Amino acid sequence: MTHTINPYSHRLGVIRDWKSKWTFSPKNYAKYLKTDTFVREYLNKELRGKYISSIDIARNGDDNYNINIKTTRTGMIIGKTGDGVEKLISGIKKTLKKAKIHIPKEIKINIEDVHSAESDAAIVAYSVVEGLERKMPFRRVLKTAIEKSMANKNVKGIKILVSGRLGGSDMARKESIKKGRIPLQTFRADIDYKAERANLPYGVIGVKVWIYRGEIFNNKNKK
């Protein structure tokens, strides 16, 4: 009862779906999992600072590998000359080749725009990280992020927690700010969650964001 569970995995199969989709195969499971892990690590590193909401992967056997990237900065990923996607695909192939992992014959990357950034936990978390890395006062950063999110009509509640050497203090501590409701134990509650880290000269500050966007009901339950 006391274990902390990731709000996303807690709702898998209820209101959430898997972020990696492929036909389960005991023979290929380790290979597919390793490929997805290396691809995600490469993309997270390469696209840091470009406000990535999520990275979804779908594969059809060993040949077709589709990656869907949701972001608020589509132009930054595509690039001025439009060759940003090709560079990412080339980087993925080099990463897999270096790790001696089978390279899919066809790799496609689709860039999708996120319209409601204030209700997306990943975007809000990175905005907090960006503010902290610019050495802004952490309380001001948290308050600004909370006010912007609550101004969105889709957001019913938000909580932000930061931990580490806040304000450059000698002793690490935790501080959080909350507004509205965050019903973590309700399966039908649409809670978006993201954990990020701000790299500062005196250490790392962890950032966690929970955003409650109302409840999701099946069509059968709707009156």
Backbone hydrogen bonds, N-H to C=O, Kabsch-Sander energy under -0.5 kcal/mol:
donor,donor_aa,acceptor,acceptor_aa,energy
10,H,6,N,-2.3
11,R,8,Y,-1.3
12,L,9,S,-1.1
13,G,16,R,-2.3
14,V,11,R,-2.1
15,I,11,R,-1.7
16,R,11,R,-1.8
21,K,57,I,-2.9
22,W,20,S,-0.5
29,Y,25,S,-1.6
32,Y,28,N,-2.8
33,L,29,Y,-2.6
34,K,30,A,-2.2
35,T,31,K,-2.1
36,D,32,Y,-2.4
37,T,33,L,-2.2
38,F,34,K,-2.3
39,V,35,T,-2.4
40,R,36,D,-2.5
41,E,37,T,-2.3
42,Y,38,F,-2.2
43,L,39,V,-2.5
44,N,40,R,-2.8
45,K,41,E,-1.7
46,E,42,Y,-2.8
47,L,43,L,-2.8
48,R,45,K,-0.7
50,K,47,L,-2.0
53,S,70,K,-3.4
54,S,70,K,-1.0
56,D,68,N,-2.7
57,I,19,K,-3.0
58,A,66,N,-2.7
59,R,21,K,-2.4
60,N,64,N,-2.2
61,G,59,R,-0.5
63,D,60,N,-0.8
64,N,60,N,-1.4
65,Y,106,E,-2.4
66,N,58,A,-3.3
67,I,108,K,-2.8
68,N,56,D,-3.2
69,I,67,I,-0.6
69,I,110,N,-3.0
70,K,54,S,-2.4
70,K,68,N,-0.5
71,T,112,E,-2.5
72,T,51,Y,-1.4
73,R,50,K,-0.6
77,I,73,R,-1.2
78,I,74,T,-2.4
79,G,75,G,-2.4
84,G,78,I,-2.7
87,K,83,D,-1.9
88,L,84,G,-1.8
89,I,85,V,-2.3
90,S,86,E,-2.4
91,G,87,K,-2.3
92,I,88,L,-2.3
93,K,89,I,-2.2
94,K,90,S,-2.1
95,T,91,G,-2.2
96,L,92,I,-2.5
97,K,93,K,-2.3
98,K,94,K,-2.4
99,A,95,T,-1.7
100,K,97,K,-1.0
101,I,96,L,-3.0
105,K,62,D,-0.7
106,E,63,D,-3.0
108,K,65,Y,-2.7
108,K,106,E,-0.5
110,N,67,I,-3.2
112,E,69,I,-3.3
112,E,110,N,-0.6
114,V,71,T,-2.2
115,H,113,D,-0.6
117,A,115,H,-0.9
119,S,116,S,-0.8
120,D,117,A,-1.5
121,A,119,S,-0.6
124,V,120,D,-2.3
125,A,121,A,-2.7
126,Y,122,A,-2.0
127,S,123,I,-1.9
128,V,124,V,-1.9
129,V,125,A,-2.2
130,E,126,Y,-2.8
131,G,127,S,-1.8
132,L,128,V,-2.4
133,E,129,V,-2.6
134,R,130,E,-1.1
135,K,132,L,-1.7
136,M,131,G,-2.1
141,V,137,P,-2.0
142,L,138,F,-2.4
143,K,139,R,-2.4
144,T,140,R,-2.4
145,A,141,V,-2.1
146,I,142,L,-2.4
147,E,143,K,-2.4
148,K,144,T,-2.2
149,S,145,A,-2.0
150,M,146,I,-2.6
151,A,147,E,-1.1
152,N,149,S,-1.6
155,V,152,N,-1.2
156,K,154,N,-0.6
156,K,212,Y,-3.3
157,G,212,Y,-1.3
158,I,179,K,-2.9
159,K,210,W,-2.5
160,I,177,I,-2.6
161,L,208,K,-2.6
162,V,175,E,-2.9
163,S,206,G,-2.0
164,G,173,R,-2.1
166,L,164,G,-2.0
168,G,165,R,-1.8
169,S,166,L,-1.2
173,R,164,G,-2.3
175,E,162,V,-2.6
177,I,160,I,-2.3
179,K,158,I,-2.7
181,R,156,K,-1.1
184,L,182,I,-1.7
186,T,183,P,-1.2
187,F,185,Q,-0.7
189,A,186,T,-1.2
190,D,214,G,-3.1
191,I,189,A,-1.5
192,D,190,D,-0.6
192,D,211,I,-2.9
194,K,209,V,-1.8
196,E,207,V,-3.3
198,A,205,I,-3.1
199,N,197,R,-0.5
200,L,198,A,-0.8
200,L,203,G,-2.1
203,G,200,L,-1.7
205,I,198,A,-2.4
206,G,163,S,-2.5
206,G,204,V,-0.5
207,V,196,E,-2.9
208,K,161,L,-2.7
209,V,194,K,-2.5
210,W,159,K,-2.7
211,I,192,D,-2.6
212,Y,157,G,-3.0
213,R,190,D,-2.9
213,R,211,I,-0.5
216,I,188,R,-3.0
221,N,218,N,-0.9
222,K,218,N,-0.8
